[in-house]
Amino acid sequence: MIIWRGWGVLALLIVGASMGLGILISPNPGLRGIFAGLTVIGGAVGTWFLGQHLNKTKPVQEFEQWYARRSNEVGALVRGGAYDNVRDPQNPNRPADPNAVGNYVLQQEAARVRSGLTNRHSLFFVPMQYWAYLFGAIGVVFMVTNPFS
């Protein structure tokens, strides 16, 4: 059984396609292992960059867009009086500053959203970009042992 989340299955598809390509483009059956190893290493590099993009770069962009939108929403709630009746935790006899409450709410939501956005694309619970190390090692083993000759 293969377990993946998001686009994590692409790691297997990339390495499988690159190995098949290496076997197909080999001009000599004795060199299939070397060609397969080189293309698997190339697939590992591609897996690393795709995993970095999907799990690190893209979530930062999504978070920044979410944060700007949610900041405007919380600001509108503060201006609308949604946090006017909240009591100050240090001094329960006084009302809390609505701007401070809105900022606190925004920071709490931001921490939860940020952690939920990263490393969403995994294969067997390992983020996609880290499979590149294993695939690179497999490529080196193919080049050294030449299993397809």
Order of alpha helices (4+ residues) and beta strands (2+ residues): beta-alpha-alpha-alpha-alpha-beta-beta-alpha
